[in-house]
Amino acid sequence: MLYTIIITLIVIISVLLTIVVLLQPGQGQGLSGGGIAGGMAGGGGLGARRAADLLSKSTSVLAGALLALSVLANFAIDNEGPAESAVQQSGVEQPVQDNMNNPSQTPSAVPELPQNEGNTQDEGGADNNGGGDN
């Protein structure tokens, strides 16, 4: 409940801070000069100096409030949930295979060569060993 209220205040302050920053003077124009408040500047409203001071102070106050609420929101998060992650909660456990204790099941990294059985004679009966009748 408290966390929801803090997040709502953070959103409101963020929107207000965006508006205040956009209203600040850029290249010599601001709230006091130009189109938005041109009629107010001459009639005792906000002057150039007062508008800049008000926007500058508003920016500082809103930024400080945003920072404070962000830190406060970190402490207000509900930590009542489980301490395990969603993957740990799923409970899928794989059996540990220990191939180091039984090396006969481990395939060899070196390929095996085919072994010839018996004699190395071809179908004609000739010996392949290079020996002949001299």
N, CA and C atoms as an extended XYZ file, in Angstrom:
402
Properties=species:S:1:pos:R:3:atomname:S:1:resname:S:1:resid:I:1 pbc="F F F"
N         0.824       -1.190        0.000 N   MET     1
C         0.000        0.000        0.000 CA  MET     1
C         0.872        1.260        0.000 C   MET     1
N         1.847        1.292        0.898 N   LEU     2
C         2.749        2.446        0.980 CA  LEU     2
C         3.580        2.561       -0.301 C   LEU     2
N         3.995        1.422       -0.813 N   TYR     3
C         4.794        1.427       -2.036 CA  TYR     3
C         4.007        2.017       -3.210 C   TYR     3
N         2.730        1.695       -3.317 N   THR     4
C         1.887        2.225       -4.396 CA  THR     4
C         1.746        3.736       -4.290 C   THR     4
N         1.594        4.237       -3.081 N   ILE     5
C         1.481        5.684       -2.876 CA  ILE     5
C         2.782        6.379       -3.270 C   ILE     5
N         3.902        5.800       -2.888 N   ILE     6
C         5.195        6.409       -3.219 CA  ILE     6
C         5.421        6.411       -4.723 C   ILE     6
N         5.082        5.329       -5.394 N   ILE     7
C         5.251        5.269       -6.852 CA  ILE     7
C         4.357        6.293       -7.546 C   ILE     7
N         3.145        6.469       -7.041 N   THR     8
C         2.238        7.475       -7.605 CA  THR     8
C         2.820        8.875       -7.452 C   THR     8
N         3.370        9.172       -6.276 N   LEU     9
C         4.004       10.480       -6.063 CA  LEU     9
C         5.223       10.660       -6.969 C   LEU     9
N         5.981        9.611       -7.178 N   ILE    10
C         7.146        9.694       -8.066 CA  ILE    10
C         6.715       10.032       -9.496 C   ILE    10
N         5.644        9.420       -9.966 N   VAL    11
C         5.158        9.697      -11.323 CA  VAL    11
C         4.688       11.146      -11.438 C   VAL    11
N         3.952       11.616      -10.449 N   ILE    12
C         3.452       13.001      -10.476 CA  ILE    12
C         4.614       13.990      -10.456 C   ILE    12
N         5.587       13.753       -9.585 N   ILE    13
C         6.737       14.657       -9.507 CA  ILE    13
C         7.548       14.605      -10.802 C   ILE    13
N         7.651       13.457      -11.417 N   SER    14
C         8.386       13.348      -12.685 CA  SER    14
C         7.733       14.174      -13.782 C   SER    14
N         6.408       14.121      -13.841 N   VAL    15
C         5.687       14.917      -14.845 CA  VAL    15
C         5.870       16.411      -14.569 C   VAL    15
N         5.729       16.809      -13.307 N   LEU    16
C         5.920       18.220      -12.945 CA  LEU    16
C         7.350       18.677      -13.228 C   LEU    16
N         8.317       17.843      -12.929 N   LEU    17
C         9.715       18.194      -13.188 CA  LEU    17
C         9.973       18.360      -14.680 C   LEU    17
N         9.370       17.521      -15.491 N   THR    18
C         9.514       17.650      -16.946 CA  THR    18
C         8.938       18.980      -17.433 C   THR    18
N         7.773       19.338      -16.935 N   ILE    19
C         7.143       20.601      -17.335 CA  ILE    19
C         7.988       21.788      -16.906 C   ILE    19
N         8.490       21.768      -15.670 N   VAL    20
C         9.287       22.887      -15.163 CA  VAL    20
C        10.586       23.031      -15.949 C   VAL    20
N        11.221       21.933      -16.282 N   VAL    21
C        12.462       22.008      -17.055 CA  VAL    21
C        12.193       22.544      -18.455 C   VAL    21
N        11.092       22.144      -19.057 N   LEU    22
C        10.783       22.637      -20.400 CA  LEU    22
C        10.399       24.110      -20.407 C   LEU    22
N         9.908       24.634      -19.306 N   LEU    23
C         9.551       26.051      -19.234 CA  LEU    23
C        10.749       26.963      -18.982 C   LEU    23
N        11.863       26.414      -18.610 N   GLN    24
C        13.033       27.245      -18.314 CA  GLN    24
C        13.577       27.877      -19.579 C   GLN    24
N        14.195       29.037      -19.419 N   PRO    25
C        14.711       29.744      -20.598 CA  PRO    25
C        15.845       28.989      -21.268 C   PRO    25
N        15.829       29.038      -22.594 N   GLY    26
C        16.861       28.363      -23.354 CA  GLY    26
C        17.850       29.356      -23.925 C   GLY    26
N        17.525       29.955      -25.050 N   GLN    27
C        18.384       30.914      -25.730 CA  GLN    27
C        17.881       32.331      -25.511 C   GLN    27
N        17.733       32.731      -24.288 N   GLY    28
C        17.283       34.086      -23.995 CA  GLY    28
C        15.779       34.211      -23.920 C   GLY    28
N        15.060       33.164      -24.192 N   GLN    29
C        13.611       33.174      -24.092 CA  GLN    29
C        13.206       32.236      -22.976 C   GLN    29
N        12.136       32.507      -22.335 N   GLY    30
C        11.665       31.635      -21.283 CA  GLY    30
C        10.217       31.946      -20.992 C   GLY    30
N         9.820       31.750      -19.771 N   LEU    31
C         8.454       32.012      -19.373 CA  LEU    31
C         8.155       33.508      -19.410 C   LEU    31
N         9.156       34.324      -19.095 N   SER    32
C         8.918       35.761      -19.032 CA  SER    32
C         9.004       36.442      -20.391 C   SER    32
N         9.642       35.857      -21.358 N   GLY    33
C         9.762       36.488      -22.662 CA  GLY    33
C         9.071       35.654      -23.715 C   GLY    33
N         8.636       36.291      -24.754 N   GLY    34
C         8.026       35.541      -25.836 CA  GLY    34
C         6.523       35.425      -25.697 C   GLY    34
N         5.977       34.319      -26.221 N   GLY    35
C         4.549       34.189      -26.381 CA  GLY    35
C         3.765       33.757      -25.158 C   GLY    35
N         4.278       32.905      -24.310 N   ILE    36
C         3.460       32.335      -23.249 CA  ILE    36
C         3.060       33.381      -22.219 C   ILE    36
N         4.041       34.066      -21.658 N   ALA    37
C         3.731       35.017      -20.576 CA  ALA    37
C         4.051       36.447      -20.973 C   ALA    37
N         3.975       36.757      -22.218 N   GLY    38
C         4.301       38.108      -22.678 CA  GLY    38
C         3.387       39.161      -22.086 C   GLY    38
N         2.121       38.860      -21.899 N   GLY    39
C         1.192       39.824      -21.331 CA  GLY    39
C         1.369       39.992      -19.830 C   GLY    39
N         1.872       38.999      -19.172 N   MET    40
C         2.035       39.084      -17.725 CA  MET    40
C         3.281       39.858      -17.333 C   MET    40
N         4.300       39.899      -18.188 N   ALA    41
C         5.566       40.506      -17.816 CA  ALA    41
C         5.438       42.006      -17.599 C   ALA    41
N         4.662       42.673      -18.389 N   GLY    42
C         4.556       44.118      -18.263 CA  GLY    42
C         3.550       44.548      -17.214 C   GLY    42
N         2.628       43.705      -16.843 N   GLY    43
C         1.559       44.104      -15.948 CA  GLY    43
C         1.773       43.713      -14.499 C   GLY    43
N         3.006       43.678      -14.036 N   GLY    44
C         3.253       43.381      -12.633 CA  GLY    44
C         3.242       41.899      -12.309 C   GLY    44
N         3.218       41.041      -13.333 N   GLY    45
C         3.231       39.592      -13.101 CA  GLY    45
C         4.648       39.120      -12.849 C   GLY    45
N         5.000       38.038      -13.481 N   LEU    46
C         6.336       37.503      -13.327 CA  LEU    46
C         7.301       38.265      -14.220 C   LEU    46
N         8.358       38.772      -13.643 N   GLY    47
C         9.403       39.415      -14.420 CA  GLY    47
C        10.390       38.369      -14.876 C   GLY    47
N        11.378       38.801      -15.650 N   ALA    48
C        12.366       37.877      -16.191 CA  ALA    48
C        13.175       37.236      -15.069 C   ALA    48
N        13.530       38.062      -14.088 N   ARG    49
C        14.357       37.541      -12.997 CA  ARG    49
C        13.548       36.632      -12.068 C   ARG    49
N        12.333       37.003      -11.772 N   ARG    50
C        11.509       36.211      -10.856 CA  ARG    50
C        11.099       34.875      -11.471 C   ARG    50
N        10.821       34.860      -12.763 N   ALA    51
C        10.433       33.622      -13.424 CA  ALA    51
C        11.593       32.635      -13.430 C   ALA    51
N        12.797       33.135      -13.712 N   ALA    52
C        13.963       32.264      -13.734 CA  ALA    52
C        14.260       31.736      -12.336 C   ALA    52
N        14.137       32.583      -11.328 N   ASP    53
C        14.370       32.144       -9.949 CA  ASP    53
C        13.338       31.104       -9.516 C   ASP    53
N        12.067       31.354       -9.843 N   LEU    54
C        11.003       30.432       -9.457 CA  LEU    54
C        11.185       29.063      -10.134 C   LEU    54
N        11.506       29.061      -11.433 N   LEU    55
C        11.695       27.797      -12.147 CA  LEU    55
C        12.941       27.069      -11.674 C   LEU    55
N        13.986       27.818      -11.360 N   SER    56
C        15.209       27.205      -10.878 CA  SER    56
C        14.998       26.561       -9.506 C   SER    56
N        14.318       27.257       -8.624 N   LYS    57
C        14.040       26.707       -7.299 CA  LYS    57
C        13.063       25.535       -7.386 C   LYS    57
N        12.087       25.644       -8.267 N   SER    58
C        11.133       24.543       -8.447 CA  SER    58
C        11.834       23.282       -8.949 C   SER    58
N        12.784       23.463       -9.857 N   THR    59
C        13.538       22.326      -10.370 CA  THR    59
C        14.331       21.658       -9.253 C   THR    59
N        14.972       22.462       -8.430 N   SER    60
C        15.771       21.918       -7.333 CA  SER    60
C        14.903       21.170       -6.326 C   SER    60
N        13.771       21.752       -5.969 N   VAL    61
C        12.881       21.123       -4.984 CA  VAL    61
C        12.294       19.827       -5.541 C   VAL    61
N        11.821       19.857       -6.771 N   LEU    62
C        11.243       18.656       -7.371 CA  LEU    62
C        12.283       17.552       -7.568 C   LEU    62
N        13.497       17.926       -7.960 N   ALA    63
C        14.550       16.925       -8.144 CA  ALA    63
C        14.929       16.297       -6.800 C   ALA    63
N        15.009       17.112       -5.757 N   GLY    64
C        15.300       16.576       -4.431 CA  GLY    64
C        14.204       15.649       -3.934 C   GLY    64
N        12.952       16.034       -4.159 N   ALA    65
C        11.824       15.194       -3.750 CA  ALA    65
C        11.816       13.883       -4.535 C   ALA    65
N        12.147       13.939       -5.815 N   LEU    66
C        12.203       12.723       -6.637 CA  LEU    66
C        13.292       11.782       -6.136 C   LEU    66
N        14.440       12.339       -5.801 N   LEU    67
C        15.535       11.521       -5.283 CA  LEU    67
C        15.155       10.888       -3.949 C   LEU    67
N        14.585       11.677       -3.053 N   ALA    68
C        14.207       11.159       -1.735 CA  ALA    68
C        13.126       10.074       -1.847 C   ALA    68
N        12.143       10.297       -2.695 N   LEU    69
C        11.084        9.291       -2.856 CA  LEU    69
C        11.595        8.014       -3.517 C   LEU    69
N        12.571        8.152       -4.397 N   SER    70
C        13.141        6.967       -5.039 CA  SER    70
C        13.875        6.098       -4.023 C   SER    70
N        14.625        6.744       -3.133 N   VAL    71
C        15.324        5.981       -2.094 CA  VAL    71
C        14.317        5.375       -1.122 C   VAL    71
N        13.299        6.138       -0.765 N   LEU    72
C        12.272        5.648        0.145 CA  LEU    72
C        11.499        4.473       -0.461 C   LEU    72
N        11.261        4.526       -1.757 N   ALA    73
C        10.544        3.438       -2.435 CA  ALA    73
C        11.346        2.142       -2.383 C   ALA    73
N        12.667        2.259       -2.395 N   ASN    74
C        13.505        1.067       -2.309 CA  ASN    74
C        13.305        0.349       -0.975 C   ASN    74
N        13.123        1.099        0.084 N   PHE    75
C        12.925        0.494        1.397 CA  PHE    75
C        11.482        0.062        1.632 C   PHE    75
N        10.558        0.586        0.841 N   ALA    76
C         9.142        0.272        1.040 CA  ALA    76
C         8.675       -0.930        0.226 C   ALA    76
N         9.556       -1.499       -0.577 N   ILE    77
C         9.184       -2.663       -1.383 CA  ILE    77
C         8.851       -3.816       -0.456 C   ILE    77
N         7.782       -4.530       -0.775 N   ASP    78
C         7.372       -5.674        0.033 CA  ASP    78
C         8.369       -6.813       -0.155 C   ASP    78
N         8.989       -7.209        0.926 N   ASN    79
C         9.935       -8.321        0.882 CA  ASN    79
C         9.349       -9.561        1.534 C   ASN    79
N         8.044       -9.685        1.518 N   GLU    80
C         7.380      -10.814        2.144 CA  GLU    80
C         7.362      -12.048        1.262 C   GLU    80
N         7.731      -11.911        0.032 N   GLY    81
C         7.704      -13.029       -0.901 CA  GLY    81
C         8.796      -14.031       -0.591 C   GLY    81
N         8.833      -15.116       -1.344 N   PRO    82
C         9.847      -16.139       -1.114 CA  PRO    82
C        11.243      -15.624       -1.447 C   PRO    82
N        12.222      -16.194       -0.797 N   ALA    83
C        13.605      -15.778       -1.014 CA  ALA    83
C        14.205      -16.427       -2.256 C   ALA    83
N        13.518      -17.392       -2.836 N   GLU    84
C        14.038      -18.078       -4.010 CA  GLU    84
C        13.532      -17.423       -5.286 C   GLU    84
N        14.268      -17.606       -6.351 N   SER    85
C        13.845      -17.082       -7.639 CA  SER    85
C        12.771      -17.984       -8.239 C   SER    85
N        12.188      -17.537       -9.329 N   ALA    86
C        11.135      -18.316       -9.984 CA  ALA    86
C        11.675      -19.636      -10.519 C   ALA    86
N        12.919      -19.647      -10.977 N   VAL    87
C        13.508      -20.877      -11.486 CA  VAL    87
C        13.736      -21.863      -10.341 C   VAL    87
N        14.179      -21.347       -9.195 N   GLN    88
C        14.395      -22.224       -8.056 CA  GLN    88
C        13.079      -22.753       -7.503 C   GLN    88
N        12.028      -21.966       -7.596 N   GLN    89
C        10.727      -22.399       -7.104 CA  GLN    89
C        10.099      -23.471       -7.987 C   GLN    89
N        10.470      -23.520       -9.257 N   SER    90
C         9.862      -24.499      -10.153 CA  SER    90
C        10.214      -25.923       -9.743 C   SER    90
N        11.303      -26.096       -9.031 N   GLY    91
C        11.633      -27.390       -8.465 CA  GLY    91
C        12.178      -28.405       -9.440 C   GLY    91
N        12.618      -27.984      -10.599 N   VAL    92
C        13.180      -28.922      -11.565 CA  VAL    92
C        14.622      -29.186      -11.162 C   VAL    92
N        14.875      -30.433      -10.792 N   GLU    93
C        16.231      -30.789      -10.396 CA  GLU    93
C        16.758      -31.859      -11.333 C   GLU    93
N        17.932      -31.659      -11.823 N   GLN    94
C        18.588      -32.619      -12.694 CA  GLN    94
C        19.522      -33.476      -11.853 C   GLN    94
N        19.546      -34.797      -12.074 N   PRO    95
C        20.499      -35.624      -11.329 CA  PRO    95
C        21.919      -35.320      -11.783 C   PRO    95
N        22.807      -35.302      -10.838 N   VAL    96
C        24.200      -35.015      -11.140 CA  VAL    96
C        24.852      -36.283      -11.672 C   VAL    96
N        25.447      -36.174      -12.855 N   GLN    97
C        26.108      -37.322      -13.453 CA  GLN    97
C        27.596      -37.230      -13.167 C   GLN    97
N        28.115      -38.250      -12.541 N   ASP    98
C        29.523      -38.263      -12.188 CA  ASP    98
C        30.243      -39.273      -13.068 C   ASP    98
N        30.761      -38.827      -14.194 N   ASN    99
C        31.452      -39.705      -15.137 CA  ASN    99
C        32.916      -39.894      -14.773 C   ASN    99
N        33.411      -39.164      -13.814 N   MET   100
C        34.810      -39.276      -13.451 CA  MET   100
C        35.071      -40.584      -12.697 C   MET   100
N        34.104      -41.091      -11.960 N   ASN   101
C        34.291      -42.324      -11.199 CA  ASN   101
C        34.161      -43.570      -12.061 C   ASN   101
N        33.470      -43.475      -13.180 N   ASN   102
C        33.254      -44.630      -14.043 CA  ASN   102
C        33.735      -44.284      -15.452 C   ASN   102
N        35.023      -44.396      -15.734 N   PRO   103
C        35.538      -43.953      -17.043 CA  PRO   103
C        35.133      -44.853      -18.196 C   PRO   103
N        34.596      -46.055      -17.929 N   SER   104
C        34.225      -46.937      -19.035 CA  SER   104
C        33.019      -46.409      -19.800 C   SER   104
N        32.216      -45.592      -19.168 N   GLN   105
C        31.050      -45.033      -19.854 CA  GLN   105
C        31.386      -43.768      -20.623 C   GLN   105
N        32.529      -43.204      -20.359 N   THR   106
C        32.933      -41.986      -21.040 CA  THR   106
C        33.487      -42.334      -22.408 C   THR   106
N        32.946      -41.758      -23.474 N   PRO   107
C        33.469      -42.066      -24.806 CA  PRO   107
C        34.877      -41.509      -24.969 C   PRO   107
N        35.675      -42.224      -25.728 N   SER   108
C        37.057      -41.815      -25.957 CA  SER   108
C        37.093      -40.644      -26.932 C   SER   108
N        38.042      -39.760      -26.706 N   ALA   109
C        38.194      -38.613      -27.596 CA  ALA   109
C        38.923      -38.998      -28.873 C   ALA   109
N        39.656      -40.122      -28.842 N   VAL   110
C        40.394      -40.589      -30.009 CA  VAL   110
C        39.544      -41.622      -30.734 C   VAL   110
N        39.303      -41.420      -32.035 N   PRO   111
C        38.479      -42.406      -32.759 CA  PRO   111
C        39.221      -43.745      -32.879 C   PRO   111
N        38.483      -44.815      -32.839 N   GLU   112
C        39.069      -46.148      -32.935 CA  GLU   112
C        39.218      -46.535      -34.400 C   GLU   112
N        40.328      -47.190      -34.714 N   LEU   113
C        40.577      -47.658      -36.073 CA  LEU   113
C        39.990      -49.052      -36.229 C   LEU   113
N        39.468      -49.357      -37.416 N   PRO   114
C        38.929      -50.711      -37.612 CA  PRO   114
C        40.065      -51.726      -37.601 C   PRO   114
N        39.846      -52.847      -36.953 N   GLN   115
C        40.871      -53.885      -36.859 CA  GLN   115
C        40.561      -54.990      -37.867 C   GLN   115
N        41.608      -55.452      -38.588 N   ASN   116
C        41.452      -56.535      -39.560 CA  ASN   116
C        41.506      -57.869      -38.841 C   ASN   116
N        40.663      -58.740      -39.240 N   GLU   117
C        40.643      -60.058      -38.619 CA  GLU   117
C        41.345      -61.058      -39.541 C   GLU   117
N        42.259      -61.804      -38.998 N   GLY   118
C        42.896      -62.891      -39.757 CA  GLY   118
C        43.909      -62.414      -40.763 C   GLY   118
N        43.882      -63.041      -41.937 N   ASN   119
C        44.852      -62.845      -42.984 CA  ASN   119
C        44.567      -61.602      -43.804 C   ASN   119
N        45.581      -61.075      -44.429 N   THR   120
C        45.416      -59.914      -45.295 CA  THR   120
C        45.556      -60.331      -46.744 C   THR   120
N        44.824      -61.308      -47.162 N   GLN   121
C        44.871      -61.753      -48.550 CA  GLN   121
C        43.632      -61.274      -49.268 C   GLN   121
N        43.793      -60.951      -50.561 N   ASP   122
C        42.635      -60.562      -51.349 CA  ASP   122
C        41.984      -61.794      -51.942 C   ASP   122
N        40.978      -61.596      -52.722 N   GLU   123
C        40.190      -62.718      -53.213 CA  GLU   123
C        40.961      -63.648      -54.140 C   GLU   123
N        41.947      -63.173      -54.797 N   GLY   124
C        42.704      -63.992      -55.741 CA  GLY   124
C        43.709      -64.889      -55.057 C   GLY   124
N        43.886      -64.764      -53.793 N   GLY   125
C        44.815      -65.609      -53.069 CA  GLY   125
C        46.210      -65.044      -53.006 C   GLY   125
N        46.452      -63.885      -53.572 N   ALA   126
C        47.783      -63.279      -53.544 CA  ALA   126
C        48.010      -62.651      -52.173 C   ALA   126
N        49.262      -62.681      -51.777 N   ASP   127
C        49.623      -62.121      -50.489 CA  ASP   127
C        49.855      -60.628      -50.630 C   ASP   127
N        49.299      -59.847      -49.755 N   ASN   128
C        49.442      -58.384      -49.833 CA  ASN   128
C        50.672      -57.891      -49.097 C   ASN   128
N        51.441      -58.770      -48.526 N   ASN   129
C        52.567      -58.339      -47.721 CA  ASN   129
C        53.787      -58.011      -48.556 C   ASN   129
N        53.692      -58.115      -49.840 N   GLY   130
C        54.806      -57.754      -50.704 CA  GLY   130
C        55.761      -58.909      -50.975 C   GLY   130
N        55.547      -60.014      -50.374 N   GLY   131
C        56.425      -61.161      -50.598 CA  GLY   131
C        56.002      -61.895      -51.859 C   GLY   131
N        56.916      -62.436      -52.550 N   GLY   132
C        56.578      -63.168      -53.748 CA  GLY   132
C        57.553      -64.322      -53.982 C   GLY   132
N        57.415      -64.972      -55.126 N   ASP   133
C        58.308      -66.075      -55.467 CA  ASP   133
C        59.471      -65.506      -56.249 C   ASP   133
N        60.562      -65.371      -55.665 N   ASN   134
C        61.744      -64.892      -56.347 CA  ASN   134
C        62.614      -65.999      -56.751 C   ASN   134
